[in-house]
Amino acid sequence: MFDKLEDLLIHYQEIMNMLSEPDIANDSRRFQKLMKEQSDLTPLVNAYTEYKKSKQAIEDSLAILDEESDEEMKELAKEELNEAKARVEELENELKILLLPKDPNDNKNVIVEIRAGAGGDEAALFAAEIYRMYIHYAEGRGWKTELIEAEETGIGGMKSVNFMVSGNGAYSVLKYESGVHRVQRVPETESGGRIHTSTITVAVMPEAEDVDIEINEKDIRIDVMRASGNGGQCVNTTDSAVRLTHYPTGIVIYSQTEKSQLQNKDKAFALLRAKLYDMELQRQQAEASAERLSQIGTGDRSEKIRTYNFPQGRVTDHRINLTLYKLDKIMDGDIQEILDALIAADQAKRLSTMDQAS
């Protein structure tokens, strides 16, 4: 591990030297690539630099204990020794995590798809609530959200909704939300007061660029039509809605949220690219079964990952056996504690797998 860290330290210095060249700004592509590499390496380099300082502090403290006769100085040296040893242990764990293989999609924006499952109207209502939960969470992070497509019900629910979240590291955090979310509560329409169980599915897909996925124009049928449902002036009076049909997969995308046909077309293609890219990622993960099993939140989309129990005011994430009794706050977007626990559990599991392999 430390040989690799030394190599990375040398490489980091090489990058810094290249960035200080007077003509580097003339080559914008190279400059941006170097800046990204420098940004990615900085946390690791800072941690390793502090690790080396702490190791040196241990040696200095041990030398004082060997050579010093003054008891007060020895006590100070012992305190510094204990602090440095504890810090070295913390930094070793931090460095192991920083050296874990990075998901190449972690820094990407995401497209989130929520679909009502079992439970009829109640599932659609819950889908709308989970959509609002993610919107509030994204707003709290300072991320931008954009609605791509929604199929609403007459009572305020959503049969399905697709939206984009744009923000640095959005996929690295939200990817853990993919799976089946279950709700247990008494529906407003239930006169007998019985608790019903409904489900929705959430799919978090990294935004795909043209370089990530190539779409053959011959494989696509584009239909334009008048938007339906709720809409203001122009939305329902012009042929602004766009439907894409991808023949090889049978995927159909419908976009009508914008007044402009071109904007709806761009949104539809963005969603199609994300779906095709996600299908390819799922295929790769299925082949690399050992890696898939060693990670949390990137496995089977049909897995029940979380239960929201309204009568008891609790939320339980079944992957890590975490239960929190703050349902109201969570439904209002306060999901960071759950996400942090999932990230920590994922890192621990991957570290364990890496240690076993070595």
NORFEN-V440417 format. One record per pair of residues at least 12 apart in sequence whose ideal C-beta (glycine too) atoms are under 10 Angstrom apart, sorted by the first residue. I is the first residue (numbers start at 0). J is the second residue. Records with the same first field share a line. If there is no record, write none. Layout:
I->J  J
//
This chain:
0->91  94  95  98  357
1->47  50  51  91  94
3->94  98
4->43  44  46  47  50  51  94  97  98
5->47  51
7->40  43  44  47  97  98
8->40  43  44  47  48  51
10->36  40  44
11->36  37  39  40  41  43  44  47  48
12->44
13->33
14->32  33  34  36  37  40  44
15->33  37  40  44
17->29  30  33  36  37
18->30  33  34  36  37
20->33
35->106
38->106
39->97  101  106
40->97
42->93  94  97
43->93  94  96  97  98
44->97
45->97
46->89  90  91  93  94  96  97  98
47->90  93  94  97  98
48->90
49->86  87  89  90  93  94
50->86  87  89  90  91  93  94
51->87  90
52->83  86  87  90
53->82  83  84  85  86  87  88  89  90  91
54->83  84  86  87  90
55->83
56->79  80  82  83  84  86  87
57->79  80  81  82  83  84  86  87
58->80  83
59->76  79  80  83
60->73  75  76  77  78  79  80  81  82  83  84
61->76  80  83
62->76
63->75  76  77  79  80
64->76  77  80
92->346  347  350
95->346  349  350  353  354
96->342  343  346  347  349  350
97->346
98->350  353
99->345  346  349  350  352  353
100->290  349  353
101->171
102->170  171  174  205  280  294  297
103->170  205  211
104->169  170  171  174  204  205  206  207  211  276  277  280
105->167  168  169  170  171  172  174  205
106->166  167  168  169  170  171  205
107->165  167  168  169  170  171  174  204  205  206  207  208  211  273  276
108->142  143  145  163  164  165  166  167  168  169  170  173  205  206  269  273
109->133  137  142  162  163  164  165  166  169  170  171  172  173  174  176  202  203  204  205  206  273
110->145  147  161  162  163  164  170  202  203  204  205  206  207  266  269  270  272  273  274  276  277
111->129  130  133  134  137  144  147  160  161  162  163  164  169  173  176  177  201  202  203  204  273
112->147  148  159  160  161  162  177  200  201  202  203  204  270  273  274  277
113->125  126  127  128  129  130  132  133  149  157  158  159  160  161  162  176  180  199  200  201  202  203
114->126  150  157  158  159  160  161  198  199  200  201  202
115->127  129  150  152  156  157  158  159  160  197  198  199  200
116->179  180  181  197  198  199  200  301
117->179  181  195  196  197  198  199
118->181  182  186  195  196  197  198  199
119->152  156  186  188  195  197
120->152  153  154  155  156  158  186  187  188  197
121->154  156  182  184  185  186  187  188  189  195  196  197  198
122->152  156  157  158  181  182  195  196  197  198  199  200
123->150  151  152  153  154  155  156  157  158  159  160  197  199
124->152  154  155  156  157  182  184  186  187  188  197  199
125->156  157  180  181  182  184  186  197  198  199  307  309  330
126->149  150  151  152  156  157  158  159  160  180  182  197  198  199  200  201
127->149  151  152  154  155  156  157  158  160  199
128->155  156  157  182  199  307  330  331
129->157  160  176  180  182  199  201  305  307  330
130->144  146  149  157  159  160  161  162  199  201
131->157  330  331  332
132->176  180  307  329  330  331  332  333  334
133->160  162  164  173  176  201  203  332  334
134->146  162  164  332
135->330  331  332  333  334
136->164  172  173  176  329  331  332  333  334  335  338
137->162  163  164  165  166  169  173  332
138->332
139->331  332  333  334  335
140->164  166  167  168  169  172  173  332  335
141->166  167
142->163  164  165  166  167  168  169  172  173
143->163  164  165  166  169
144->162  163  164  165  166
145->161  162  163  164  165  256  257  266  269
146->160  161  162  163  254  256  257  266
147->160  161  162  163  252  253  254  256  257  263  265  266  267  269  270  273
148->160  161  162  252  253  254  255  256  263  266  267  270
149->161  162  228  255  256
150->228  253
151->228  229
154->187  188
157->199
159->199  200  253
161->202  204  252  253  254  256  266  267  269  270  273  274
162->256  270
163->204  206  266  269  270  273
164->203  206
165->206
169->203  205  206
170->203  204  205  206
171->205  338  342
172->203  334  335  338  339  341  342
173->201  203  204  205  296  334  338
174->203  204  205  294  295  296  297  338  341  342  345
175->203  294  295  296  297  304  316  318  319  334  337  338  340  341  342  344  345
176->201  202  203  296  304  305  334  337  338  341
177->200  201  202  203  204  277  296  297  298  299  300  302  304
178->200  201  202  203  296  298  299  300  301  302  303  304  305  316  317  318
179->198  199  200  201  299  300  301  302  303  304  305  306  317
180->197  198  199  200  201  303  304  305  306  307  314
181->196  197  198  199  303  304  305  306  307  308  315  317
182->194  195  196  197  198  199  305  306  307  308  309
183->195  196  197  306  307  308  309  310  311  313
184->196  197  307  308  309  310  311  326
185->309  310
194->308  309  310
196->306  308
197->307
198->303  306
200->300  301
201->300  304  305
202->273  274  277  281  300
203->273  277  296  297  300
204->270  272  273  274  275  276  277  278  280  281
205->273  276  277  280
206->269  270  272  273  276
207->268  269  270  271  272  273  274  275  276  277  279  280
208->269  272  276
209->268  272
211->272  273  275  276  279  280
212->271  272  273  274  275  276  277  278  279
213->272  275
214->243  245  247  268  271  272  275
215->245  246  247
217->246
218->244  245  246  247  248
219->243  244  245  246  247  250  252  267  268  271
220->242  243  244  245  246  251
221->241  242  243  244  264  267  268
222->238  240  241  242  243  244  251  253
223->237  238  239  240  241  242  260  263  264
224->238  239  240  241  242  253  255  260
225->237  238  239  240  255
226->238  239  240  241  253  254  255  256  257  258  260  263
227->240  253  255
228->240  255
230->255  256  258
231->258
232->258
233->258  259
234->255  256  257  258
235->255
236->258
237->258  259  260
238->260
239->254  255  256  257  258  259  260  261  262  263  264
240->253  254  255  256  257  260  263  264  267
241->253  254  255  257  259  260  261  262  263  264  265  266  267  268
242->254  255  263  264  267
243->264  267  268  270  271
244->271
245->271  274  275
247->275
248->271  274  275  278
250->270  271  274  275  278
251->267  271
252->264  266  267  268  269  270  271  273  274
253->267  270
254->266  267  268  269  270  271
255->267
277->300
280->297
281->297  298  299  300
284->297  298  299
285->298  299
289->352  356
290->349  352
292->348  352
293->345  348  349  350  351  352  353  355  356
294->345  346  348  349  352
295->316  318  319  340  341  342  343  344  345  346  347  348  349
296->316  318  319  338  341  342  344  345
297->345
298->318
302->317  318
303->317  318
304->316  317  318  319  341
305->317  318  321  329  334  337
306->322
307->326  329  330
308->322  324  326
309->326  327  330
310->326
311->324  326
312->324  325  326  327  329
313->325  326  329
314->326  328  329  330  334  336  337
315->337
316->334  337  338  340  341  344
318->340  341  344  345
319->337  340  341  343  344  345  347  348
320->340  344
321->336  337  340  341  344
323->336  337  340
//
